Amino acid sequence: MRTGSERSSEDLDTRRKKALFRSWHRGTREMDLVFGRFADAEIATLSDEDMDHYEALMLAPDPEIFKWVSGEKAVPGNYDTPVFRRIKEFYTRFDVENLSLAEKGA
């Protein structure tokens, strides 16, 4: 299982470089993996508006975000943005793919 960024930030603008770094340095390992994996895959494709939402989301407390992403708690309206839904879908898809690999004995 990946536990750190494998994406180079070389081709990113300064804003996205900072967001990529912050995505992998959240303070809790669970959120490093949620935000970090998403950022590795998607940071270059986020629009400026998506980046606004992404940066705002990263200011929320990790335990709350994890509850929202895992579905344990409802997402407050101000955080229920298209980029949050992309993160949640990405997290869910990644989790299911890893489960499938684990079930196969990989």
N, C-alpha and C positions, 0 to 999 in steps of 0.2 A: 504494500500500500504506500502510495506517495505521502510524504510527510512534509514536503517543502516545495517551494516554487521550482518549476522546471522551465518556466518561460523567461526568456530574456526580455529586459525592458528597453533594449537598445533602440527599437523602432517606435517607441512610444513618446508622446509629448510629456512635458514635465508633470502636468496634472495627472495623467494616467500612470506615470512612473510612481508618483507618490501614493496614489490609490492602490496600486499593485503591492507596494511595500507594506502599506497599512493593512491590506487584506490578509497578509501572511503574519502580521505582528499585532494581533488583536488583544492578547492577554489571556485568552483561554484557547486551549488546543482545538476544542470542538469548533469554535468560530473561526480559527485560523483555517481549518479544513473547509468549512462552508464557504467563507468569503474567498479564501486563497484559491481553491479549485475553480470557483466561478470566475474569479479575476483572470487566472491563467488562460481560461478558455474564451472569455468574453470581453475583457477590458478594452481591447482594441476596437471592438465593434459598437461600443456604447456611444450614443449621441451625446451632445453637450447637455441636453435636458436629462437624459438617463444618468449622466455623471452627477448632475445636481442631486437627483434622487438617491443615487448610490452613496455619495458623500454624506448626505443627511442621514441615511440609514446607518452608516458606520458610526455615527455619533450616539446612537441608542445603546443602552447597556446590553452586553453580550447575553446574559441570562434571558432577557426579554426577547431578543431577536431569535435565540434558539427555540424558545417556546413558540414563537410565531412560525418559524420555518418548519418545525416538527409537527405543527398543528395542535399542540397542547393548549394554546391560547389564541384567541382571535387577534388579528392584526388591527391595530388602531388605524383609522381612516387616513391619517396623514402619512402613514408608512405603507399603506396598501396601494402601491404604485405598480406600473408595468414592470419596472426593473425588479421590485421585490418579488413579483410573481415569477419572473424569469429565474431568480435565485432559488425560489422554493421549488420550481419545476426541475431545475438543474440538480438541486440537492436530492430530490425524490428519485430522479432518474439515476443519478450516480449511486445512491444507496441501493436501489433495485439491481443495478448492474453488478455491484460488489456482492450482493446477496447471491445472485445467480452464480458468480464465480466461486463463492465459498461453498455453495451446494454441490458444485461439480468437483470440489476437491482441489481447486486451483490454488 
